Structure formats: structure tokens, C-alpha cells
Amino acid sequence: MKIAYRYNMKKRVLTMFLAAGILGISGVSAQLRLTLSAALEIALSENPTVRVAEMEVARYDYVKRQTWGSLLPQLSASGSYTRSIVKSEMRGGISFGADNTFAVQGDLTLPLFAPAVYRTLKMNDTQRAAAVEAARSSRIDLAAEVRKAFYNILLAEQSLAVLRESEATVQRTVDDTRVQYDHGLASEYDLLTAQVQLSNLRPTILQTENSIKLAKLMLKMYLSIPEEVEIEVEGELDGMRDEVLAGTEGLTADVSENSSLRSLELQEELLQRSLRAANAGRLPTLAAFGSASWTGNDMEPFLNMGAGDDSRYFWTHPISVGVQLSVPIFAGLTRMNKSRELKNQLSQVALQRVYARQQLDVQVRSALNDLLTARETMFAQEKTVEQARKAYRISDTRYRAGAGTILELNSAQLAQTQAQLNFSQAIYDYLSAKAEYDRIVGRER
């Protein structure tokens, strides 16, 4: 199921990139429109960090197969040919030995009782479980970062829209003030003040445009999208108000699924199994073995033995079988010190797990407080935006009627812009805090 999903996702991504490449060749700017769900799917399928973590899981499958192979029969064969240049001689000048010797041998061993291997197999299962949890942690962290990057783009684009709206409003004020100045109805000070306010907005707009570009580059990096492919995100930050209104319903302070905590638990289990495997090295092992060989040589008969045999070579083919019991007696205290080392590590991990749990309890409560604070801030800023807009309309009417000053109008316009930016920032803070909360409690989606 997972392989099929990855295959389908790769086809979709490849199709998008291929279409982007064709558009680039034809001179049309390649553009990719992304929703948040599509961005998450691409990231979880194509990001190198996630792919490496999944490959690590597959690696431990091979590690277990290697361990399992230690319980299977081991068969080996060897062959040799020997040519004697100078043969051995006895006193009296009698030489013996063969000029040519051929030998072929096969050996078979089969473990019958290997407790260390049995314990290692269980340890391999825990190693794989730890790798699976590490892959899950990579996906959780990546999903949180993708969400934050996506929301960051929406915030920057929303801020840019507010600033451009403010620029258009101030530009209209400058134009109206210029007309009034030309007719002697406004002072030069009023015109200069309006122009200065317009000039002050432009650097902020440029900075916001650059922040959008940087935020998109960051999202491309998480999604492994080529830099030359232009991306556009779908949605508006202010349109996510309903998600903020949901508040903290269904959110708990339970961190039992936190990936870091589960990794420490698996690390503790792995050390326990490593200790059992090390202790199993003190137990005896039993193995069966067998050997068969085929040897031939052209040695001359000694004392006329075998003189009636007309064959040039004398062949033998012995076969032997047996069992071997190996009992560890003394290994220089290495096993004892290894056990002590593992017990020391177990004590360390136990302390780390307790402390990590305390830290996570604080982090999750802090995340919940951030969610509540951002939600209440959004409510307050939403009301402030309405008040600021009303105040600006009043000051604009007063200024055009000649009853207000340019300073009053500029102050009202600045307050309106700041209120709109603060409203968008409050929504972003909530969504960002929600992404961090999901990471802490161990939610992948």
C-alpha cells in the first residue's frame, strides 16, 4: 500500500515537473500551484530526509536477515593441486611422496543451539522498530516545517496585499492633497507629510516581496522542487479564521505519542535486549558438522602395498560427521564489563526519559497556551480592525471637509494598516502554534 502510494505520488510529481520543463522550453514561465495538502504529500514523498529514514528501515531488514543466516547450514568447498619439485628422502636415498596430488573437500556446519543468535534476532526487531520510529519522527518534523513555511508565505502575501492597499490609499491622499495645494487649500507641509508617508511604505513593500521569495525558496527546499519552477500557494490567511475559531477543542496534553519519547523507550528496550544478548555469550553452543574429501596422488607403492593396482593414481574419499560443544570459561572479564557498561547505559536512558517527559509536559502546555493566546489576540484584533477602519473613514471625511489635519489622517491610516497586519499575524501565530503542538504530541497529519 505504501509502495503504491509512493509510486503514484512520484508519477504526479514527475508529471508536474515535466510539464514545468516543457513550459520552460517553450518560453512560458513554469508555475506550480500548491494547496497545503498537496505540499505535504510531495514533501513526504520526495524529501531526502524522509527517504533516507525509510531506507534505514530497509537496512535493518537486511541486518536481521544476516543474523538469521547464522542459523542456516554453512557449506563450503575447496580444491587444490600440488606438484612436488623435491620429494622427501629417507636414509639410504629412499624417496617417498607423490609427484602430483589432487584434493577436493566439502565442509558442512549446522548450528543446533546458539542462544546469542536467538537474542540478537530479537534485538534486530527492536532496532528496526527504532528505525521505523525515526522515520516517523522525520515525517512529523517535516510536516510541521512544511506547514510553517506554507503559512509564512500566506502571511507575507497577506501583508503585501495590506501594504499595497495602504499604498494606494496614501497615493490617493497625496493626489488629493496636491490638488488642494495647487488651489491654495492645503499647505506645503500637508503635501510633504503625505509624500513622506508614501515613501516610507515602499521599503516595507520591497522587504515583504523579498520575504515572499525567501519563503517560497524554503518551501521548495522542503518539497525538493527545482528552484527554476515557480510556485503559487492557494488560500488566504484571513480565510483560515474558522480554523482558529475551533480553538483547542479535542486538544489534550497527552505526549505519549511524542516521537522523541518513544525513541527513548525503544532505546531502553534495545539496551535491555543487547544486555541479554551479551549475557547469552556465556552459554554453551552446540553445532553439528560434516566433512567429505576426495584425494588422489601418484605416489609409488610403499613396500609393494597396492602393487597389483594398475591405476596411476591412488584415490581416497573419507567422510566424517560429528557434533561440537563449545563452553565459554574465561574471556578476560570482557563479558562482565560489557554487561556493566550496558547496565550503566540503561540507567542513563531511564534518567533521560524521565527528564524528557517533564520537558514535554512543559512544552505541550506552553503550546496550548500559545494557541489560546493567539486565538484571543485574533478576536481582539478583529474588533480593532473594524474600529480602525471606522476611525479612518471619519478622519478622511474630516480632512476632505477641511475640519481635520493631515497628521490626524496619517495616524488613522497607519493605525488601520497596523491593525490589519496584527490580525493576520494573530492567525499565523495560531496556525504556527498548532503545527508545533502537532509535532510535540506526535501527530503526522
Steps between C-alpha positions, in 0.01 A plus 500: 500500500777740598707406194201557272437839662862605450489379139183699424641804676822478300297482178310814597814691594682384186205609288497844662876546457486373140221744420701777664803405290296506177363841591852622570625376162210667321584831666201496736572549869459166679264527794374249754193572712499333839245442771618416849398134464680471164813659647498250787457206262790610281726567798429164665565326170802687363689656791846335533480490881186285492634279223826439687304409814292249303817354349635458853195287585574281197864474611398340830297244306827393340674505839246254638539276197873494562441390858247240390758368255718402797245226584502351151740225389839625389642309203845553354713321244867518414732340251876487454772361279857445622806429286808379689827648377725325752355206690591397852776240536583243764843374601636284228372724220149368510255774394133495566205722423294570192597706201139614448227531760137599445263580787136607517325558833154607614406616851154542651415658835157541657434693824280295732495729801616864473340713776693815406355488149145458633541807721656696214197429281273658762741791525477546121120530532545783750760666276253496213225639724735783600571570132125506427452749783788712368332504158173601666684778684642626170152513349355682802779760506479549124120541508533767770766689303300480176191637674698787652662581165162489325340726762801732482438550127132569564590751773749680277255512209221623728730766643601605150135536400432718807807714432409550135147593599648747745734629228205558268313682777797722582560564129143620470555727800817639337314567175210670679737706714694607192179624337409687818852645518481620139174679582636644822279285722786299659841597626831375366551328836188289444623397153850415625359299791283292267792443261730393785245248622476356147879478471522324837268226379705399196804351684261292711329374185837404348599316816170312499546402134846366581366308798247332269782389269703363790197322647430335164863390470471340843183316401665383175787359705264300721311372194817432293362717220755647255574866561404600145142377550277782622248407768178664610322403819124484510296649782492815710615534856198707602281228349627257766316688772256211547787265584607740774143518628512125564733587784652219702208257474626142491853605596654326799826514691569130432856460366517121503523500118786750493767363271796600717344331803421184306854496361639506854268214598620298202859587583446366851344182360790463257754527782310236698509262205868581444565407863319169455696431182826578681406269789408228250865498396573320829282203402633194316440453128443177314559439131503203266765464234586274213794471264560307179815497290629338182878473475716345230879472449749311288727390784680171428393200710690474826632152588304360203166598657245545225740360239221315326311823429563612141356850560753782494324694777399383842166652608347531847167653601455516878173632648454611860219651708477616859377754750692774674420647840663831588490621860632852580711487816707817522520794258712749689200653686380656173148362531462618857619851416279506191197421718594772744537749215152417367347528848662841536348609168161371611516718811591801286211445258255456787601838641486660155151363443368642828653839429377498139147428622516798735626724220225383265232565763623859521524535121151369431346728762693792355373410151141487628546839666640639175192372317265664748697825498505517120127425487413775749737738321321432172164581658640825640670597174188420298310757704793741477497476119133601490566792735808611304311496170220705649750745650673537162172568320416770754843663480495483118160671492619764746817565298315540172252732668786710632422421864787254552875511458734289289663369819164374623436328164848346489466372854164340423630344181807361678283360781276327245797342321655383825170353621461299179858374523452406866183309414682294237793449736267366771356241259852402394610469863210265570566281195873491571435410865260227383771354274742502793238339726447220245876443492522479880212253540621292205232559237607431142200665332 
